[in-house]
Amino acid sequence: MLSLEHAAEAARTASSVLPGIAILLPLVGAFVVLAAGDLSERLRDALAVLFTAGAFACCAAMLPRVMGAGYTLELDLDLFFGHLVLSVDSLGLLFASFASFLWLASTFYSYAYIRHEERRTRYHVFSLLTEAACLGVFLAGDFFALFVFFELMGFLAYMLVVHNQTYEAKKAGVKYIFMTVYGGLSLLFGILLLLYYSGGIGFAPHPESAYLTTSIAFVVAGFMLAGFGVKAGMVPLHVWLPLAHPAAPSPASALLSGVMIKAGAYGFLRVVQTLSPAQGAEADLASLGGHARAGGAVAVHAGGSLANLHDLGWVIIVFAVLTMVVGMVLALVQDNVKRLLAYSSISQMGFILLGVGVGAYLGAEGGMGLAGAVYHVLNHAFFKGLLFLGVGAVYYATHQLDMTKLGGLWRKMPVTTALTCIGGLGIMGILAFNGFVSKTLLHHSEVEALHIGGPWMRAVDIIFMVTAGGTVCYIAKLLWLTFFGHSRSDNEHEVKEVPWPMLAGMGALAAGVLFLGLFPGVVMRELVIPSLRMFADLDPEVIHHLEGMRFYTWQNAVAILPPLAIGAGVFFVMRRWDLFKLRLPETLGIDYYYSKGEVGFLRLCIQGSKRNAELKAKYYPLARSYGEYLRDGWNALLERYDSGRRALWNRLATLPMDVAGLTAYIRARQFTGEISYGVIVIAVLAAVLALTLL
């Protein structure tokens, strides 16, 4: 639990229009940019930067009240499709702030980069629309609003994936859209189950629910985490990501990896928050460690949420370890720079999920793990966005993404080389760079979990070290083959430094990498620890320890030596025996079995179509005769109605105006039947219209 002071701060709410404006600005900007695209390309690009800057300014304007004063800003919107609630708490605003900043840097970078692409206006339009939906995910007030924006973000980002309209882009788009649909359906089903069994879909725990038992909570969490796991690139739901990142333009890849997959991590944090015990179960949480060591039963409040959170944390840890290792191994054997970074994103998301899992596993004492996850979310957004922009600059200058055909670029592109190396040192976790801080937090959280997990958590810690070493290896491979060594490019004489807007975009992210690494105390006090207010069950002693934690100590500096040694050893071995060219068997990839399942489903559909053909041959004559009977009857009815209507209007058009002539016509009964028929038809149509309106 947090202190009473923090709890009181978390309870304060205020109305504000800033959340709505932050979402509305890129939404309106998309249409303005669309209109300006036909007038001037410079005006269009400038407007795209302006609207993304406005969204970031709105998020920055909310920081003092939310992060500093502890307010939750709310905005209720009555829209034509229903009631939508935006609620900005410290966790959501942290994600929205770095997302809008990264979007601004990427858009400014694309000011120059996108000019050599086709369909430039379309790119900016869908980039702004996707930003609006992404900010909606982080500023949503409940799971339903989050789901609406989450699906919009997924579908709108499809246009960024297939922007180049090559065969590879379309193939990646097909895989991406199918996984988005599957993930969305899973998330929706989990939200509906949560609503049914708990009576609400807010992010806070639901202590009034007696129906959210342990088994039901695991089912709810399973469906929701599967939905968020697709977007997060969690193994085995990661198959879309290695295809989408290389296919999309580099600024879009930076957004896909730096921001949009963080929506999945954000969802994991919200699920853990929702299944956390409500206030009043603090005593049980405080005794979690002792009960778990003794192996005894733990008292449960809020429909079994304590036991759910502890066991769910272990499940998340297992998937996090798989995600870390699979992403790292596959990144080692890639030659395409963007595919390497795509698998690296999968591995780094494993680090984030590990922090979430350890935080849930430790319960009240899990603040270290949650802080490590949140800090690594920030770090990954900056260093991975910077790396994608860096390789985008390489492609801009050389039109080449194969590392084995590059090299020696540091002479021609010194600024790009320096900025990209900053991102590389950050992801390696080198001292004074941002990855060092978050990996230190994650390592400390694993050490704390050793008291409960025993040898299993020791194995997790060893895997963590090995994966961190593998990260050092594949990033060293990327930097060495791309920028250093001898040049292997055929057009070396044509290579030159990229335009200044691209350098400015990379420079902004590089500054973020350095700030997050050099001033961890400021970041912890002002951003990370306030974001943990949403987890009301955390032990105040853990929060106090985090506030005074020192990162640059001798022990923490020594702790990075094993991963560095592992990375250097693996790099030497793989380079010495040319193992970087090793290609793993296709049967080891989960996508192979997905494809087999798809083929099997198609065969099942074919068999079903054959059976349908047999049934059609048997029953089609009868169905055809019955259909023809209905069709002929309907046509006859329409024909009779049309003839009656035409005759009626013809008669009315020729009516004489004098009363004597009208009386003679009526007495002669020349069209009395037609009038009665028309009246009946009008009455029937009026009745149908009335029923429809009712």
C-alpha positions as CSV (number, residue, x, y, z in Angstrom):
1,M,0.0,0.0,0.0
2,L,1.1,3.6,-0.5
3,S,1.1,6.1,2.3
4,L,-2.1,7.8,3.3
5,E,-0.8,11.0,1.8
6,H,-0.3,9.4,-1.5
7,A,-3.6,7.7,-1.4
8,A,-5.3,11.0,-0.8
9,E,-3.5,12.5,-3.7
10,A,-4.5,9.6,-5.9
11,A,-8.1,10.2,-5.0
12,R,-8.2,13.8,-6.1
13,T,-9.9,14.4,-9.4
14,A,-10.6,17.5,-11.5
15,S,-12.3,18.3,-14.8
16,S,-10.1,19.3,-17.8
17,V,-10.5,19.7,-21.5
18,L,-6.8,19.0,-22.1
19,P,-7.2,15.2,-22.6
20,G,-9.8,15.8,-25.3
21,I,-7.7,18.5,-27.0
22,A,-4.6,16.2,-27.0
23,I,-6.6,13.6,-28.9
24,L,-8.5,16.1,-31.1
25,L,-5.4,18.0,-32.3
26,P,-3.9,15.2,-34.4
27,L,-7.4,14.1,-35.4
28,V,-8.2,17.5,-36.8
29,G,-4.7,17.8,-38.1
30,A,-5.1,14.8,-40.3
31,F,-7.9,16.5,-42.3
32,V,-6.0,19.8,-42.4
33,V,-2.9,18.0,-43.7
34,L,-5.1,16.1,-46.3
35,A,-6.4,19.5,-47.6
36,A,-3.0,21.1,-47.6
37,G,-1.4,18.2,-49.5
38,D,-2.7,19.5,-52.8
39,L,-1.6,23.0,-52.1
40,S,2.0,22.8,-50.9
41,E,4.2,19.9,-49.7
42,R,6.2,22.2,-47.4
43,L,3.0,23.5,-45.9
44,R,1.7,20.0,-45.5
45,D,4.8,18.8,-43.7
46,A,5.0,21.9,-41.5
47,L,1.4,21.4,-40.4
48,A,2.0,17.8,-39.6
49,V,4.9,18.8,-37.3
50,L,2.7,21.6,-35.8
51,F,-0.2,19.4,-34.9
52,T,2.1,16.7,-33.3
53,A,3.8,19.5,-31.4
54,G,0.4,20.7,-30.2
55,A,-0.5,17.2,-28.9
56,F,2.9,17.0,-27.0
57,A,2.3,20.4,-25.5
58,C,-1.1,19.4,-24.2
59,C,0.4,16.3,-22.5
60,A,3.3,18.4,-21.1
61,A,0.8,20.9,-19.7
62,M,-0.9,18.2,-17.7
63,L,2.3,16.9,-16.1
64,P,2.4,19.4,-13.2
65,R,-1.1,18.7,-11.9
66,V,-1.0,15.0,-12.5
67,M,2.5,14.0,-11.7
68,G,3.2,16.8,-9.2
69,A,-0.1,17.5,-7.4
70,G,-1.5,14.0,-7.8
71,Y,-4.7,14.9,-9.6
72,T,-6.6,12.7,-12.0
73,L,-8.0,14.8,-14.8
74,E,-11.3,13.7,-16.2
75,L,-13.4,14.5,-19.3
76,D,-16.9,13.0,-19.9
77,L,-18.0,13.0,-23.5
78,D,-21.5,12.2,-24.7
79,L,-20.9,11.1,-28.3
80,F,-23.4,9.9,-30.9
81,F,-22.3,6.3,-30.3
82,G,-22.4,6.5,-26.5
83,H,-20.7,7.8,-23.4
84,L,-16.9,8.0,-23.5
85,V,-14.8,8.8,-20.4
86,L,-11.2,10.1,-20.6
87,S,-9.3,9.9,-17.3
88,V,-5.7,11.0,-17.1
89,D,-3.8,9.5,-14.2
90,S,-0.1,9.4,-13.6
91,L,0.5,6.1,-15.4
92,G,-1.5,7.0,-18.5
93,L,0.0,10.4,-18.7
94,L,3.5,9.0,-18.5
95,F,2.8,6.8,-21.6
96,A,1.0,9.6,-23.4
97,S,3.8,12.1,-22.8
98,F,6.7,10.0,-24.2
99,A,4.4,8.8,-27.0
100,S,3.6,12.3,-28.1
101,F,7.3,13.3,-27.8
102,L,8.4,10.4,-29.9
103,W,5.7,11.1,-32.5
104,L,7.0,14.7,-32.7
105,A,10.6,13.6,-33.3
106,S,9.5,11.0,-35.8
107,T,7.3,13.5,-37.7
108,F,10.1,16.1,-37.8
109,Y,12.5,13.4,-39.1
110,S,10.0,12.4,-41.8
111,Y,9.9,16.1,-42.9
112,A,13.0,15.2,-45.0
113,Y,12.9,11.4,-45.1
114,I,9.4,11.0,-46.6
115,R,10.2,13.2,-49.6
116,H,11.8,10.3,-51.4
117,E,8.7,8.2,-50.8
118,E,5.5,8.0,-52.7
119,R,2.0,8.7,-51.3
120,R,3.5,11.3,-48.8
121,T,0.2,13.0,-47.9
122,R,-1.4,9.6,-47.1
123,Y,1.5,8.8,-44.8
124,H,1.1,12.0,-42.8
125,V,-2.7,11.7,-42.6
126,F,-2.6,8.1,-41.2
127,S,0.3,9.0,-39.0
128,L,-1.8,11.7,-37.3
129,L,-4.9,9.5,-37.1
130,T,-2.9,6.7,-35.5
131,E,-1.4,9.2,-33.0
132,A,-4.9,10.3,-32.0
133,A,-6.0,6.7,-31.4
134,C,-2.7,5.9,-29.6
135,L,-3.1,8.8,-27.2
136,G,-6.7,7.7,-26.7
137,V,-5.5,4.3,-25.5
138,F,-3.3,6.0,-22.8
139,L,-5.9,8.6,-21.8
140,A,-8.9,6.3,-21.7
141,G,-10.8,6.1,-18.4
142,D,-11.9,2.4,-18.5
143,F,-11.3,-0.8,-20.4
144,F,-14.1,-0.1,-22.9
145,A,-12.8,3.2,-24.0
146,L,-9.3,1.7,-24.1
147,F,-10.6,-1.1,-26.4
148,V,-12.2,1.3,-28.8
149,F,-9.0,3.4,-29.2
150,F,-6.9,0.2,-29.2
151,E,-8.7,-1.2,-32.2
152,L,-8.7,2.1,-34.0
153,M,-4.9,2.3,-33.5
154,G,-4.4,-1.2,-34.8
155,F,-6.5,-0.7,-38.0
156,L,-5.2,2.8,-38.7
157,A,-1.6,1.7,-38.3
158,Y,-2.2,-0.9,-41.1
159,M,-1.8,1.9,-43.6
160,L,1.6,2.7,-42.2
161,V,2.7,-1.0,-42.5
162,V,1.6,-1.3,-46.2
163,H,2.6,2.2,-47.1
164,N,5.2,1.1,-49.7
165,Q,2.7,-1.2,-51.3
166,T,5.4,-3.8,-52.2
167,Y,4.7,-7.5,-52.1
168,E,6.5,-7.7,-48.7
169,A,4.5,-4.8,-47.3
170,K,1.2,-6.4,-48.4
171,K,2.2,-9.7,-46.9
172,A,3.2,-8.1,-43.7
173,G,-0.1,-6.1,-43.7
174,V,-2.1,-9.3,-44.1
175,K,-0.4,-10.9,-41.1
176,Y,-0.6,-7.7,-39.1
177,I,-4.4,-7.2,-39.7
178,F,-5.3,-10.8,-38.9
179,M,-3.3,-10.7,-35.6
180,T,-4.9,-7.3,-34.8
181,V,-8.4,-8.8,-35.3
182,Y,-7.6,-11.9,-33.2
183,G,-6.1,-9.8,-30.4
184,G,-9.0,-7.4,-30.4
185,L,-11.6,-10.2,-30.2
186,S,-9.6,-11.8,-27.3
187,L,-9.4,-8.5,-25.5
188,L,-13.1,-7.7,-26.0
189,F,-14.1,-11.1,-24.6
190,G,-11.9,-10.6,-21.6
191,I,-13.5,-7.1,-21.0
192,L,-17.0,-8.6,-21.3
193,L,-16.2,-11.3,-18.8
194,L,-14.7,-8.7,-16.4
195,L,-17.9,-6.7,-16.6
196,Y,-20.1,-9.7,-16.1
197,Y,-18.3,-11.1,-13.0
198,S,-17.0,-7.9,-11.4
199,G,-19.8,-5.4,-12.3
200,G,-17.4,-2.8,-13.7
201,I,-14.7,-2.2,-16.3
202,G,-12.7,0.5,-14.6
203,F,-9.0,0.2,-13.9
204,A,-9.3,0.1,-10.1
205,P,-9.9,-3.1,-8.2
206,H,-13.5,-4.2,-7.5
207,P,-13.8,-5.1,-3.9
208,E,-17.6,-5.4,-4.0
209,S,-17.4,-8.4,-6.4
210,A,-17.8,-11.9,-4.9
211,Y,-18.0,-13.6,-8.3
212,L,-14.4,-12.9,-9.5
213,T,-13.0,-16.1,-8.1
214,T,-9.5,-17.4,-8.8
215,S,-10.4,-19.5,-11.8
216,I,-12.6,-16.8,-13.3
217,A,-9.9,-14.1,-12.8
218,F,-7.4,-16.3,-14.6
219,V,-9.7,-16.7,-17.5
220,V,-10.4,-13.0,-17.6
221,A,-6.7,-12.2,-17.4
222,G,-5.8,-14.8,-20.0
223,F,-8.1,-13.3,-22.6
224,M,-7.1,-9.8,-21.9
225,L,-3.3,-10.5,-21.7
226,A,-3.6,-12.4,-25.0
227,G,-5.2,-9.4,-26.6
228,F,-2.5,-7.0,-25.3
229,G,0.2,-9.6,-25.9
230,V,-0.4,-9.5,-29.7
231,K,0.3,-5.8,-29.8
232,A,3.3,-6.2,-27.4
233,G,4.9,-8.8,-29.5
234,M,4.9,-11.4,-26.8
235,V,5.9,-14.9,-27.8
236,P,4.1,-16.8,-29.4
237,L,2.0,-13.9,-30.6
238,H,4.9,-12.0,-32.2
239,V,4.7,-13.3,-35.7
240,W,3.5,-10.0,-37.3
241,L,6.2,-7.8,-35.9
242,P,9.3,-9.1,-37.8
243,L,7.3,-8.7,-41.0
244,A,5.8,-5.3,-40.3
245,H,8.9,-3.4,-39.1
246,P,11.1,-4.0,-42.2
247,A,8.1,-3.3,-44.5
248,A,7.1,0.1,-43.0
249,P,9.1,3.3,-43.6
250,S,11.7,3.9,-40.9
251,P,9.8,6.7,-39.2
252,A,6.7,4.4,-39.0
253,S,8.9,1.6,-37.7
254,A,10.2,3.9,-34.9
255,L,6.5,4.5,-34.0
256,L,5.5,0.9,-34.2
257,S,8.4,-0.2,-32.0
258,G,8.8,2.9,-29.8
259,V,5.2,3.6,-29.1
260,M,2.5,1.3,-30.4
261,I,3.9,-2.0,-28.9
262,K,4.0,-0.1,-25.6
263,A,0.2,-0.1,-25.7
264,G,0.5,-3.8,-25.1
265,A,2.7,-3.3,-22.1
266,Y,0.4,-0.6,-20.9
267,G,-2.5,-3.1,-21.0
268,F,-0.5,-5.6,-18.9
269,L,0.1,-2.9,-16.3
270,R,-3.6,-2.1,-16.2
271,V,-4.6,-5.7,-15.9
272,V,-2.3,-6.1,-12.9
273,Q,-3.7,-2.9,-11.4
274,T,-7.2,-4.2,-11.8
275,L,-6.5,-7.6,-10.2
276,S,-4.6,-6.0,-7.3
277,P,-6.3,-6.1,-3.9
278,A,-8.4,-3.1,-3.0
279,Q,-7.5,-1.0,0.0
280,G,-8.3,-2.9,3.1
281,A,-6.4,-6.0,2.0
282,E,-3.0,-4.4,2.9
283,A,-2.4,-6.7,5.9
284,D,-2.6,-9.8,3.7
285,L,-0.4,-8.2,1.1
286,A,2.2,-7.3,3.7
287,S,2.3,-11.0,4.8
288,L,2.6,-12.3,1.2
289,G,6.3,-13.2,1.5
290,G,5.9,-15.1,4.8
291,H,2.9,-17.1,3.7
292,A,4.5,-17.9,0.4
293,R,7.8,-19.1,2.0
294,A,5.8,-21.3,4.5
295,G,3.7,-22.7,1.7
296,G,0.5,-21.9,3.6
297,A,-2.8,-20.5,2.4
298,V,-3.0,-16.7,1.9
299,A,-6.1,-14.9,3.0
300,V,-7.9,-13.4,0.0
301,H,-9.9,-10.3,-0.3
302,A,-11.7,-8.7,-3.3
303,G,-12.8,-12.0,-4.8
304,G,-9.4,-13.8,-4.6
305,S,-7.4,-11.0,-6.2
306,L,-4.4,-11.6,-3.9
307,A,-3.8,-15.2,-5.0
308,N,-4.7,-14.3,-8.6
309,L,-2.0,-11.6,-8.7
310,H,0.7,-13.8,-7.2
311,D,0.1,-16.7,-9.5
312,L,-0.6,-14.5,-12.5
313,G,2.8,-12.9,-12.0
314,W,4.5,-16.2,-12.4
315,V,2.6,-16.9,-15.6
316,I,3.7,-13.5,-17.0
317,I,7.3,-14.3,-16.0
318,V,7.3,-17.5,-18.0
319,F,6.1,-15.7,-21.1
320,A,8.5,-12.9,-20.5
321,V,11.5,-15.3,-20.4
322,L,10.3,-17.0,-23.6
323,T,9.9,-13.6,-25.3
324,M,13.4,-12.4,-24.2
325,V,15.2,-15.5,-25.3
326,V,13.4,-16.1,-28.6
327,G,13.8,-12.4,-29.7
328,M,17.5,-12.4,-28.7
329,V,18.4,-15.6,-30.6
330,L,16.6,-14.6,-33.7
331,A,18.1,-11.1,-33.7
332,L,21.6,-12.7,-33.6
333,V,21.2,-14.3,-37.0
334,Q,19.7,-11.5,-39.0
335,D,21.5,-9.6,-41.8
336,N,18.6,-7.1,-42.5
337,V,19.1,-4.2,-40.1
338,K,15.4,-3.6,-39.6
339,R,14.6,-7.3,-39.0
340,L,17.3,-7.4,-36.4
341,L,15.8,-4.4,-34.6
342,A,12.3,-6.0,-35.0
343,Y,13.4,-9.1,-33.1
344,S,15.3,-6.9,-30.7
345,S,12.0,-5.2,-29.9
346,I,10.5,-8.5,-29.1
347,S,13.3,-9.4,-26.8
348,Q,13.2,-6.0,-25.1
349,M,9.4,-6.3,-24.5
350,G,10.3,-9.5,-22.7
351,F,12.4,-7.4,-20.3
352,I,9.4,-5.1,-19.7
353,L,7.0,-8.0,-19.2
354,L,9.5,-9.6,-16.8
355,G,9.3,-6.4,-14.6
356,V,5.5,-6.5,-14.7
357,G,5.5,-10.2,-13.8
358,V,7.9,-9.9,-10.9
359,G,5.9,-6.9,-9.6
360,A,2.7,-8.9,-9.7
361,Y,4.5,-12.0,-8.3
362,L,5.8,-10.0,-5.2
363,G,2.5,-8.3,-4.6
364,A,2.9,-5.5,-2.0
365,E,6.7,-5.8,-2.3
366,G,6.8,-5.6,-6.1
367,G,7.4,-1.9,-6.5
368,M,11.0,-2.6,-7.7
369,G,9.8,-4.8,-10.6
370,L,7.0,-2.4,-11.6
371,A,9.4,0.6,-11.5
372,G,11.9,-1.4,-13.7
373,A,9.2,-2.2,-16.2
374,V,8.0,1.5,-16.4
375,Y,11.5,2.8,-16.6
376,H,12.4,0.3,-19.4
377,V,9.3,1.3,-21.3
378,L,10.7,4.9,-21.3
379,N,14.1,3.7,-22.2
380,H,13.0,1.4,-25.0
381,A,10.9,4.1,-26.6
382,F,13.9,6.4,-26.8
383,F,16.8,4.1,-27.7
384,K,14.8,1.8,-30.1
385,G,13.2,4.8,-31.8
386,L,16.7,6.3,-32.2
387,L,18.0,3.1,-33.7
388,F,15.2,2.8,-36.2
389,L,15.7,6.4,-37.2
390,G,19.4,5.8,-37.5
391,V,19.1,2.8,-39.8
392,G,16.5,4.8,-41.7
393,A,19.2,7.5,-42.3
394,V,21.5,4.7,-43.5
395,Y,18.9,3.5,-46.0
396,Y,18.2,7.1,-47.1
397,A,21.9,7.5,-47.9
398,T,22.7,4.1,-49.3
399,H,19.4,2.5,-50.2
400,Q,20.7,-0.6,-48.5
401,L,19.5,-2.5,-45.4
402,D,21.8,-5.6,-45.6
403,M,24.6,-5.2,-43.0
404,T,26.9,-7.4,-45.0
405,K,26.9,-4.9,-47.8
406,L,27.6,-1.8,-45.7
407,G,30.5,-0.6,-43.5
408,G,32.8,2.3,-43.2
409,L,29.9,4.8,-43.0
410,W,31.4,6.6,-40.0
411,R,33.6,8.6,-42.4
412,K,30.8,9.7,-44.6
413,M,28.0,10.0,-41.9
414,P,29.8,10.9,-38.6
415,V,26.8,12.6,-37.0
416,T,24.4,9.7,-37.8
417,T,27.0,7.2,-36.6
418,A,27.5,9.0,-33.3
419,L,23.7,9.3,-32.6
420,T,23.0,5.7,-33.6
421,C,25.9,4.6,-31.3
422,I,24.2,6.4,-28.4
423,G,21.1,4.4,-29.0
424,G,23.2,1.2,-29.2
425,L,25.0,1.9,-26.0
426,G,21.6,2.6,-24.4
427,I,20.1,-0.7,-25.3
428,M,23.3,-2.5,-24.3
429,G,22.9,-1.2,-20.7
430,I,26.3,0.5,-20.6
431,L,27.1,2.7,-17.6
432,A,25.8,6.3,-17.9
433,F,23.2,5.3,-20.6
434,N,19.5,4.8,-20.0
435,G,19.4,1.0,-20.3
436,F,21.8,0.6,-17.4
437,V,19.2,2.2,-15.0
438,S,16.2,0.1,-15.9
439,K,18.2,-3.2,-16.1
440,T,19.6,-2.5,-12.7
441,L,16.1,-2.1,-11.4
442,L,15.0,-5.3,-13.0
443,H,18.0,-7.2,-11.7
444,H,17.3,-5.9,-8.1
445,S,13.6,-7.0,-8.4
446,E,14.8,-10.5,-9.4
447,V,17.1,-10.7,-6.4
448,E,14.1,-9.7,-4.2
449,A,12.0,-12.5,-5.8
450,L,14.7,-15.1,-5.0
451,H,13.5,-15.2,-1.4
452,I,10.1,-16.5,-2.7
453,G,10.8,-18.2,-6.0
454,G,14.0,-20.1,-4.9
455,P,15.8,-22.0,-7.7
456,W,13.3,-21.1,-10.3
457,M,13.9,-17.4,-9.9
458,R,17.7,-18.1,-9.9
459,A,17.2,-19.7,-13.3
460,V,15.2,-16.6,-14.4
461,D,18.1,-14.3,-13.2
462,I,20.7,-16.4,-15.2
463,I,18.5,-16.2,-18.3
464,F,18.2,-12.5,-17.8
465,M,22.0,-12.1,-17.7
466,V,22.5,-14.3,-20.8
467,T,19.8,-12.4,-22.7
468,A,21.4,-9.1,-21.7
469,G,24.7,-10.5,-23.1
470,G,23.0,-11.5,-26.3
471,T,21.7,-8.0,-26.6
472,V,25.3,-6.6,-26.4
473,C,26.3,-9.1,-29.1
474,Y,23.7,-8.4,-31.7
475,I,23.9,-4.6,-31.2
476,A,27.7,-4.8,-31.5
477,K,27.2,-6.7,-34.8
478,L,24.8,-4.1,-36.1
479,L,27.1,-1.1,-35.3
480,W,30.3,-2.8,-36.5
481,L,29.0,-4.1,-39.8
482,T,27.0,-1.0,-40.6
483,F,29.2,1.9,-39.5
484,F,32.8,0.6,-39.0
485,G,35.2,-1.8,-40.6
486,H,35.9,-1.5,-44.3
487,S,33.3,-0.3,-46.8
488,R,31.5,-3.0,-48.8
489,S,29.1,-0.6,-50.6
490,D,29.3,-0.2,-54.4
491,N,28.2,3.5,-54.2
492,E,30.5,4.6,-51.4
493,H,31.4,7.8,-53.2
494,E,27.7,8.9,-53.4
495,V,27.1,8.5,-49.7
496,K,26.8,11.7,-47.6
497,E,25.2,12.9,-44.4
498,V,21.4,13.1,-44.2
499,P,19.5,16.4,-44.1
500,W,19.3,18.3,-40.9
501,P,15.6,17.6,-40.0
502,M,16.5,13.9,-39.8
503,L,19.5,14.7,-37.6
504,A,17.4,16.9,-35.4
505,G,14.8,14.1,-34.9
506,M,17.6,11.7,-34.0
507,G,19.2,14.2,-31.8
508,A,16.1,14.8,-29.7
509,L,15.9,11.0,-29.0
510,A,19.6,10.8,-28.3
511,A,19.2,13.6,-25.7
512,G,16.4,11.6,-24.1
513,V,18.7,8.5,-23.9
514,L,21.4,10.5,-22.2
515,F,19.0,12.3,-19.8
516,L,17.3,9.1,-18.7
517,G,20.8,7.6,-18.1
518,L,22.5,10.5,-16.4
519,F,19.7,11.7,-14.1
520,P,17.9,8.6,-12.9
521,G,17.0,10.1,-9.6
522,V,15.1,12.9,-11.2
523,V,13.3,10.5,-13.5
524,M,12.4,8.2,-10.6
525,R,11.1,11.0,-8.4
526,E,9.2,13.0,-11.0
527,L,7.9,10.3,-13.4
528,V,8.3,6.7,-12.4
529,I,7.4,6.8,-8.7
530,P,4.3,9.0,-9.3
531,S,3.1,6.5,-12.0
532,L,3.1,3.8,-9.3
533,R,0.3,5.7,-7.4
534,M,-2.2,3.7,-9.4
535,F,-1.0,0.5,-7.6
536,A,-2.6,1.3,-4.2
537,D,-1.4,-2.0,-2.6
538,L,2.3,-1.3,-2.8
539,D,4.2,-1.3,0.5
540,P,5.3,2.3,1.5
541,E,8.7,1.0,2.5
542,V,9.3,-0.1,-1.0
543,I,8.4,3.3,-2.3
544,H,10.6,5.0,0.2
545,H,13.5,2.7,-0.9
546,L,12.9,3.6,-4.5
547,E,12.9,7.3,-3.7
548,G,16.4,7.1,-2.1
549,M,17.9,4.5,-4.4
550,R,21.4,5.2,-5.8
551,F,22.2,3.7,-9.2
552,Y,25.8,4.6,-9.7
553,T,27.4,2.4,-7.1
554,W,30.3,0.1,-7.3
555,Q,28.1,-3.0,-6.9
556,N,25.8,-1.9,-9.8
557,A,28.7,-1.1,-12.0
558,V,30.2,-4.5,-11.4
559,A,26.9,-6.2,-12.1
560,I,27.0,-5.2,-15.8
561,L,30.4,-7.0,-16.3
562,P,28.9,-10.5,-16.7
563,P,26.5,-9.5,-19.6
564,L,29.4,-7.6,-21.2
565,A,31.6,-10.6,-21.0
566,I,28.9,-12.9,-22.3
567,G,28.2,-10.5,-25.2
568,A,31.9,-10.2,-26.1
569,G,32.4,-13.9,-25.9
570,V,29.4,-14.7,-28.1
571,F,30.4,-12.0,-30.6
572,F,34.0,-13.4,-30.9
573,V,32.8,-17.0,-31.3
574,M,30.1,-16.2,-33.9
575,R,32.4,-13.9,-35.8
576,R,35.3,-16.4,-35.6
577,W,33.3,-19.3,-37.0
578,D,31.0,-17.2,-39.2
579,L,28.0,-18.2,-37.2
580,F,26.2,-14.9,-37.9
581,K,25.2,-16.5,-41.2
582,L,23.5,-19.4,-39.5
583,R,19.9,-19.8,-40.4
584,L,17.6,-21.7,-38.1
585,P,15.3,-24.4,-39.5
586,E,11.9,-23.1,-40.5
587,T,10.3,-25.7,-38.2
588,L,11.7,-23.9,-35.2
589,G,9.6,-20.9,-35.9
590,I,6.1,-20.6,-34.5
591,D,5.0,-18.9,-37.7
592,Y,5.6,-22.2,-39.5
593,Y,2.9,-23.9,-37.4
594,Y,0.6,-20.9,-37.7
595,S,0.9,-21.4,-41.5
596,K,0.3,-25.1,-41.1
597,G,-2.8,-24.3,-39.1
598,E,-4.0,-21.9,-41.8
599,V,-3.5,-24.4,-44.5
600,G,-5.4,-27.0,-42.5
601,F,-8.2,-24.6,-42.0
602,L,-8.3,-23.9,-45.7
603,R,-8.4,-27.7,-46.4
604,L,-11.3,-28.0,-44.0
605,C,-13.1,-25.2,-45.8
606,I,-12.5,-27.0,-49.1
607,Q,-13.9,-30.2,-47.8
608,G,-16.9,-28.2,-46.5
609,S,-17.3,-26.7,-49.9
610,K,-17.4,-30.1,-51.5
611,R,-20.0,-31.2,-49.0
612,N,-21.9,-28.1,-49.8
613,A,-21.7,-28.9,-53.4
614,E,-23.3,-32.3,-52.8
615,L,-26.1,-30.7,-50.8
616,K,-26.5,-28.1,-53.4
617,A,-26.9,-30.7,-56.2
618,K,-29.5,-32.5,-54.1
619,Y,-31.6,-29.6,-52.9
620,Y,-30.9,-26.9,-55.5
621,P,-33.8,-27.8,-57.9
622,L,-36.3,-27.4,-55.1
623,A,-34.7,-24.2,-53.7
624,R,-34.6,-22.8,-57.3
625,S,-38.3,-23.5,-58.0
626,Y,-39.3,-22.0,-54.6
627,G,-37.1,-19.0,-55.3
628,E,-38.5,-18.5,-58.7
629,Y,-42.0,-18.7,-57.2
630,L,-41.2,-16.0,-54.7
631,R,-39.5,-13.9,-57.4
632,D,-42.5,-14.1,-59.8
633,G,-45.0,-13.3,-57.1
634,W,-43.0,-10.3,-55.9
635,N,-42.6,-9.0,-59.5
636,A,-46.3,-9.4,-60.1
637,L,-47.1,-7.5,-57.0
638,L,-44.7,-4.7,-58.0
639,E,-46.1,-4.6,-61.5
640,R,-49.7,-4.4,-60.2
641,Y,-48.7,-1.6,-57.8
642,D,-46.8,0.4,-60.5
643,S,-49.7,0.1,-63.0
644,G,-52.2,1.2,-60.4
645,R,-50.0,4.1,-59.3
646,R,-49.5,5.2,-62.9
647,A,-53.2,4.9,-63.8
648,L,-54.1,6.9,-60.7
649,W,-51.8,9.8,-61.4
650,N,-52.8,9.8,-65.1
651,R,-56.4,10.1,-64.1
652,L,-55.7,12.8,-61.6
653,A,-53.8,14.8,-64.1
654,T,-56.7,14.8,-66.5
655,L,-59.5,15.7,-64.0
656,P,-61.5,18.6,-65.1
657,M,-61.8,21.4,-62.6
658,D,-65.5,21.8,-62.6
659,V,-67.7,19.9,-60.1
660,A,-70.1,18.6,-62.8
661,G,-67.4,16.8,-64.7
662,L,-66.0,15.3,-61.5
663,T,-69.4,14.1,-60.4
664,A,-69.9,12.5,-63.8
665,Y,-66.7,10.6,-63.6
666,I,-67.5,9.3,-60.1
667,R,-71.0,8.2,-61.2
668,A,-69.5,6.4,-64.1
669,R,-67.1,4.5,-61.6
670,Q,-64.3,4.7,-64.1
671,F,-61.5,4.8,-61.5
672,T,-63.2,4.2,-58.1
673,G,-61.5,0.8,-57.8
674,E,-58.1,2.3,-58.6
675,I,-58.6,5.0,-56.0
676,S,-59.5,2.4,-53.4
677,Y,-56.4,0.3,-54.4
678,G,-54.1,3.3,-54.2
679,V,-55.6,4.1,-50.7
680,I,-54.9,0.6,-49.5
681,V,-51.3,0.7,-50.8
682,I,-50.7,4.0,-49.1
683,A,-52.2,2.7,-45.9
684,V,-50.0,-0.4,-46.0
685,L,-46.8,1.7,-46.7
686,A,-47.7,4.1,-43.8
687,A,-48.2,1.1,-41.5
688,V,-44.8,-0.3,-42.4
689,L,-43.1,3.1,-41.9
690,A,-44.8,3.4,-38.5
691,L,-43.6,0.0,-37.4
692,T,-40.1,0.8,-38.6
693,L,-40.0,4.0,-36.7
694,L,-41.3,2.3,-33.5
